Amino acid sequence: MRVSYKDILYVILYMGKLQVVSSAFLNGNFIPPKYGRLGGNVNPPLEIRNVPNGTKSLVLIVDDPDAPTGVFTHWVVWNIFPKGIISENNVPGIEGQNDFGQSKYDGPSPPSGTHHYFFRAFALREMLALPKGSSRKELEEVMLGKVICEGELVGKYSKQ
């Protein structure tokens, strides 16, 4: 079997790294208004690829590092089935509290300008014993030592 340069590059870039993609927007591009807080406020469809064998659950954290007050969390979800498919307007696991004070997805809503939104996925060695509504900090503490690999998708959003 002949291995192509493209195959080698794929292995170098993605071996041991999750790939997070969406059919709604490409990495680095604008997120459609439908997924914004003042639009439909529904989560975009996501696919988490390259989930390694031995993964028991996935975690998803969506945040905005460009927020005036520092990193602003829009969604935290854990104990996602490792199949890696998250449908639009769907709760794929247990939701924690976002920085709006809600245990749900709240889409992009920058106060001004264009902000970047990171959809970070983590493959874990085990399910997490963490109650619904827990904070991002509590989630990150429980994740310590359990992460196999991670990946991210970045979208942009401007005030409408």
LUMMI-731421 format. One line per 5 residues: number of its first residue (from 1); their letters; for each residue y, x, z of N, C-alpha, C, O. Coordinates in steps of 0.001 Angstrom, whole numbers, plus 500000, padded with zeros to 6 digits. Each point is the difference from the previous one (the first is absolute). Layout:
<dopas>
NUM) A) Y/X/Z/Y/X/Z/Y/X/Z/Y/X/Z ~ ...
</dopas>
This chain:
<dopas>
1) MRVSY) 498829/500838/500000/501171/499162/500000/501245/500891/500000/500081/500968/500756 ~ 500861/498700/498409/501234/500773/499898/501067/499356/500886/500219/498790/499932 ~ 500439/502011/500891/501051/499517/500892/501349/500288/499349/500259/501121/499562 ~ 500588/497870/500380/501304/500165/499371/501035/500489/501002/499797/499911/501211 ~ 501306/500603/498278/501126/500419/500829/500504/498815/500825/500361/500161/501165
6) KDILY) 499663/498654/498231/500450/498792/500691/499096/499702/501204/500494/499620/501062 ~ 498187/500550/498781/499063/499771/501101/500250/500983/501142/499980/499617/501170 ~ 500253/501638/498492/500242/501030/501011/501298/499695/500738/500052/500094/501227 ~ 500992/499542/498039/501279/499664/500610/499858/498804/500931/500585/499979/501083 ~ 498638/499024/498497/499777/498814/500835/499347/500407/501326/500416/499538/501062
11) VILYM) 498575/501315/498878/499315/500442/501215/500961/500771/500903/499995/499798/501214 ~ 500823/501077/498218/500948/500780/500791/501023/499094/500676/500311/500187/501176 ~ 500210/498837/498094/501052/499136/500539/499487/498949/500971/500681/499672/500971 ~ 498125/499795/498780/499573/498841/500765/498788/500194/500898/499650/499096/500759 ~ 499713/502041/499175/498857/500236/500870/500474/500000/501451/500872/500786/500373
16) GKLQV) 498569/498356/500422/500375/499946/501397/501328/499306/500252/500558/500106/501092 ~ 499952/499187/497914/501273/499300/500154/499844/498590/499447/499490/499798/498898 ~ 500959/499239/501887/499981/498623/499520/501067/499834/498926/501039/500660/500032 ~ 498693/498460/499027/500991/499656/498989/500354/498537/500226/499121/499139/499987 ~ 502156/500575/500220/500465/498633/500220/500759/499573/498748/500960/500654/499593
21) VSSAF) 498603/498242/499798/500634/499491/498782/500254/498506/500137/499395/499321/500830 ~ 501513/500186/498335/500290/498575/499964/500132/499569/498550/500525/500739/499167 ~ 498997/498062/500539/500183/499441/498658/501416/499431/499857/500399/499621/498899 ~ 500365/500316/502195/501350/499426/499981/501086/501036/499688/501050/499650/499462 ~ 498704/501628/500875/500978/501052/499722/499303/501352/500018/498977/500179/500661
26) LNGNF) 501588/500758/498611/499451/501357/499936/500642/500876/501060/501108/499727/500461 ~ 498192/501320/499919/500513/500950/500980/501370/500517/499558/500162/500462/498870 ~ 500820/499455/502027/501345/500474/499707/500890/498995/499314/501189/500262/499815 ~ 498270/498582/499798/500784/498980/499306/500467/498916/500961/499674/500018/501187 ~ 501093/499039/498281/500539/498927/500826/498955/498931/500312/499190/499626/499152
31) IPPKY) 500853/499901/502076/499149/498910/500470/500646/498699/499542/501196/499812/500222 ~ 498052/499279/499144/500585/498730/499553/500565/499183/501177/499447/500033/501099 ~ 501656/499234/498668/500645/499202/501053/499060/499027/500708/500215/499666/501165 ~ 498763/499886/498151/499015/499080/500582/499434/500528/501321/499645/499221/500884 ~ 500274/502108/499242/499401/500619/501177/501044/500403/501046/499664/500567/501040
36) GRLGG) 501610/499132/498671/501078/500286/500940/500122/498906/501050/499505/498888/499819 ~ 501149/501437/501261/500142/499062/501118/500786/498755/499589/499717/498906/500489 ~ 501263/501246/498621/500799/498861/499560/499449/499367/498726/500554/499020/499502 ~ 498366/501531/499974/499311/499416/498845/498864/499135/500519/500214/499128/500842 ~ 498594/501107/498665/498836/499251/500476/499486/500473/501341/499283/499275/500690
41) NVNPP) 501087/501960/499686/499570/500624/501255/498482/499984/500168/499486/499736/501087 ~ 499808/500550/497823/498543/500126/500044/499647/501447/499684/500696/500673/499241 ~ 498215/499790/501351/499588/501374/499724/499531/500140/498559/499390/499080/499455 ~ 500889/502064/499921/499510/500233/498642/498502/500272/500003/499438/500404/501018 ~ 499915/499372/497834/498584/500369/499907/499880/501519/500034/500786/500709/499372
46) LEIRN) 498224/499780/501366/499781/501439/500125/498530/500314/499803/499125/499192/500311 ~ 500623/501990/499172/498630/500504/499911/499995/501405/500580/500827/500837/499637 ~ 498246/499409/501256/499858/501324/500615/498745/500618/499394/498885/499534/500234 ~ 501315/501507/498997/498903/500649/499274/499602/501300/500686/500722/500521/500851 ~ 498120/499987/498762/499449/501253/500527/499677/499906/501479/500131/500978/500735
51) VPNGT) 499449/497845/499699/499611/499822/501398/498703/500785/500209/498994/499709/499352 ~ 501019/501279/501542/498817/500846/500167/498847/499290/500709/500202/499068/500777 ~ 498587/501401/498931/498825/499504/500726/500211/500254/501479/500599/501003/500386 ~ 498917/498105/500427/500151/500140/501442/501231/499302/500546/500192/499939/501215 ~ 500648/499532/497898/501186/499268/500454/499558/498662/500570/499293/499238/499341
56) KSLVL) 501127/500480/501884/499649/498730/500662/501122/498974/499891/499750/498795/500028 ~ 501497/501686/499848/501125/499081/499866/501196/500730/499400/500052/501229/499966 ~ 500900/497982/499565/501243/500532/499456/501170/499488/500830/499922/498945/500628 ~ 501153/501817/499361/501254/499620/500643/501074/500065/498932/499978/500881/499140 ~ 500971/498176/500915/501136/500015/499092/501279/499906/500823/500137/499130/500861
61) IVDDP) 500796/501778/498863/501311/499988/500638/501039/500019/498889/499980/500874/499134 ~ 500932/498153/500896/501069/499913/499004/501317/500222/500732/500320/499294/500956 ~ 500444/501705/498578/501269/500267/500669/501081/500464/499041/499745/500319/498839 ~ 501476/499707/501691/501202/500399/499271/500658/501138/500765/500648/499758/501018 ~ 499200/501488/498512/500617/501124/500703/501502/500121/499747/500668/500809/500645
66) DAPTG) 499873/498399/498424/501418/500072/499667/500858/499058/500843/501217/499950/499821 ~ 498171/499312/501083/500740/499038/500823/501053/500716/500842/499778/501131/500434 ~ 501367/498223/499801/501077/500633/500767/499595/500410/501418/500557/500947/500554 ~ 498482/498347/500030/499577/500301/501377/498806/500956/500055/499466/500259/501078 ~ 500116/500262/497776/498814/500854/499934/498861/499226/499360/500226/498930/499435
71) VFTHW) 498563/501582/500641/498851/499358/499359/499842/498576/500536/499932/499776/501208 ~ 500013/499267/497858/499893/498581/500349/498671/499482/499474/499732/500077/498801 ~ 499440/499398/502084/498661/499547/499649/500020/498541/499550/500524/499129/500693 ~ 498892/500622/498127/499956/498657/499422/498639/499316/500164/499916/498772/499992 ~ 499019/502025/500158/498666/499399/500128/499044/501039/500544/500005/501148/499554
76) VVWNI) 499180/498461/501399/498885/500823/500466/498761/499114/500055/500025/498907/500565 ~ 498897/501582/498840/498737/499258/499949/498865/500988/500192/500003/501080/499409 ~ 499018/498550/501424/498848/500870/500210/498711/499186/499915/500013/498773/499900 ~ 498874/501960/500143/498664/499426/499840/499861/499261/498669/499389/498934/499919 ~ 501197/501666/499039/499862/499497/498637/498645/500451/499483/499629/501163/500161
81) FPKGI) 499633/497931/499222/498692/500323/499429/500166/501150/499003/500919/499964/499182 ~ 498224/501047/500865/500190/501189/499164/499776/499808/498505/499999/500974/499247 ~ 499813/497791/500315/499905/499726/498563/501293/500437/499318/499982/500433/498848 ~ 501161/499452/501875/501251/500515/499485/500832/499056/499165/500968/500433/499376 ~ 498690/498286/500589/500766/499025/499221/500804/499128/500966/499443/499386/500910
86) ISENN) 501862/500572/498878/500879/499136/500786/500697/499078/499009/500834/500443/499210 ~ 498825/498293/500834/500575/499031/499070/501431/499670/500382/500413/500176/501146 ~ 500336/499342/497871/501367/499546/500238/499998/498862/501009/499116/499143/499982 ~ 501890/500854/500906/500170/498939/500996/498724/499787/500810/499515/498878/500144 ~ 499954/502229/500381/498723/499967/500694/500077/500867/501255/500633/501056/500000
91) VPGIE) 498727/498492/501046/499895/500805/501228/498614/500636/499987/499010/499317/500264 ~ 500899/501992/499431/498703/500643/499825/499332/500492/501280/498858/500457/499961 ~ 501831/499456/501162/499453/500519/501257/500802/499464/501173/500520/498885/499951 ~ 499577/501909/501094/500753/499608/501198/501420/500547/499867/500198/501185/499732 ~ 500784/497936/500460/501399/500397/499831/500646/500377/501327/499782/499364/501031
96) GQNDF) 501016/501686/498903/500785/500419/501151/501448/499587/499823/500377/499426/498979 ~ 500415/500867/502010/501401/499606/499994/500829/500937/499124/499923/501222/500125 ~ 500875/498176/498984/500911/500789/499182/501337/500142/500729/500154/499496/501113 ~ 500800/501176/498276/501277/500220/500666/500944/498800/499926/501119/500057/500512 ~ 498436/498861/498855/500721/498727/500071/499536/499214/501230/500542/498939/500309
101) GQSKY) 498439/501600/500396/499463/499332/501181/498942/498967/499672/499685/499150/500834 ~ 499755/500910/497949/498991/499043/499554/498674/500716/499739/499982/501187/499674 ~ 498917/498087/500472/498684/500548/499654/499611/499445/498640/499130/499137/499882 ~ 501542/501386/499088/499770/499557/498626/500688/500965/499047/500701/500920/500422 ~ 499089/498855/498289/500707/500759/498971/501410/499444/499896/500194/498789/499896
106) DGPSP) 500783/502098/500134/501381/499663/499684/500444/501010/498967/500055/501201/500268 ~ 500262/498301/498544/500288/500865/498870/501303/500762/500083/500760/499868/500960 ~ 499485/500936/498012/501214/500800/499930/501262/499144/500107/500071/498895/499461 ~ 500923/501644/501251/501291/499310/500125/501066/501011/500439/500551/499886/501095 ~ 499735/501097/498054/500976/501018/500404/501393/499396/500192/500388/499099/499256
111) PSGTH) 500369/501388/501735/501340/499472/500222/500958/500374/498871/500962/499277/499739 ~ 498782/501844/499592/500828/500435/498868/499228/501060/499217/499087/500638/500525 ~ 501290/499533/498239/499422/501055/499175/498524/499813/499691/499443/498913/500156 ~ 499942/502168/499405/498581/500012/499654/499235/500764/501070/500369/501117/500362 ~ 498560/498270/500141/499159/500636/501008/498608/500230/499417/499600/499354/499032
116) HYFFR) 499675/501578/501578/498613/500292/499626/499079/499351/501015/500258/500046/501203 ~ 498672/499352/498315/499023/499329/500861/498654/500661/499788/499487/500063/498883 ~ 499948/500432/502216/498728/500719/499968/498884/499065/500444/500063/499410/501078 ~ 498921/500461/498088/498788/499254/500313/498946/501065/500284/499390/500536/499075 ~ 500395/499774/502209/499100/501081/500401/498664/499427/500445/499939/499109/500846
121) AFALR) 498995/501419/498570/498644/499557/500354/499263/501157/500655/500181/501163/499637 ~ 498985/498491/501335/499207/500979/500741/498554/499533/500041/499732/498841/500315 ~ 499333/502053/499371/498571/499711/500139/499583/500491/501382/500288/501136/500376 ~ 499027/497996/500381/499593/500332/501366/498489/500039/500151/499271/499327/499273 ~ 500277/501463/501674/498573/500143/500311/499447/498797/500751/498783/499843/500102
126) EMLAL) 502083/499317/500420/499535/498869/500810/500993/498847/499961/501138/500155/499560 ~ 498414/498694/500905/500868/498843/500188/500826/500282/501252/499590/500784/500856 ~ 501564/498580/499248/500875/500234/501149/499972/498820/500965/500063/498843/499584 ~ 499844/501456/501688/500039/498980/501050/501443/499885/500462/500389/500564/501023 ~ 500388/498703/498216/501425/499854/500262/500372/498541/499772/499682/499449/498946
131) PKGSS) 500982/499910/502014/500310/498579/499843/501107/499732/498975/500881/500832/499782 ~ 499053/497997/499603/501027/499542/499070/501360/500099/500691/500125/499727/501194 ~ 500890/500668/498037/501345/500091/500536/500333/501329/500638/501114/500192/500489 ~ 497933/500736/499515/500269/501330/500564/501066/500700/499147/500184/499679/498826 ~ 500498/501264/501778/501072/500714/499302/499445/501086/499081/498836/500387/500100
136) RKELE) 502006/500082/499025/499629/501118/499127/499653/501226/500841/499043/500713/499697 ~ 501727/499529/501350/499746/501154/500868/498611/499896/500628/499260/500983/500042 ~ 500388/497830/500443/498673/499800/500597/498911/500220/498950/498970/500609/500287 ~ 501260/498898/498505/499042/500187/498914/499813/501478/499701/498869/500479/499912 ~ 502224/500240/499932/499908/501420/499672/499298/500795/501105/499282/500955/499706
141) EVMLG) 500915/498668/501547/499315/500671/501111/498490/499784/499942/499225/500926/500237 ~ 500362/497846/499446/498568/499675/499924/499348/500650/498772/498804/500293/500013 ~ 501982/499932/498931/499481/500621/498776/499716/501494/500155/499211/500557/499237 ~ 501413/500091/501727/499856/501455/500156/498534/500426/500029/499197/499455/500756 ~ 500475/501513/498420/498651/500538/499957/499010/499162/499209/498826/500358/499903
146) KVICE) 501631/498529/499529/499096/499101/499267/500292/499953/498497/499247/499388/499241 ~ 501841/501255/500329/500413/499949/498600/499188/500991/499174/499920/501186/500321 ~ 499484/498306/498616/499241/500840/499067/500950/500545/498936/499999/501196/499707 ~ 500809/497915/499719/500976/500396/498989/501040/498897/499852/499858/498918/500569 ~ 501181/501365/498667/501072/499034/499814/500598/500129/498609/499736/500962/499279
151) GELVG) 501070/498056/500360/500699/500010/498721/501153/499025/500061/500119/499234/500956 ~ 500744/500786/498018/501160/499123/500041/500460/499587/498615/499728/500661/498998 ~ 500972/498231/500986/500676/499470/498831/501447/499811/500434/500261/499481/501085 ~ 500687/500940/498067/501406/499865/500333/500666/499093/498968/499859/500191/498793 ~ 500872/498815/501718/500780/499122/499147/501446/500015/500446/500306/500340/501142
156) KYSKQ) 500583/499289/497947/501428/499939/500325/500437/498533/500002/499396/499152/499343 ~ 501652/500579/501400/500540/498647/500061/501485/500088/500272/500441/500786/500838 ~ 500332/498402/498449/501446/499960/500187/500411/498638/500515/499343/498993/499734 ~ 501744/500989/501001/500537/498739/500496/500300/499098/498799/500588/500438/499011 ~ 499004/498317/501093/500178/499048/498895/501386/499410/500013/500329/499179/499144
</dopas>
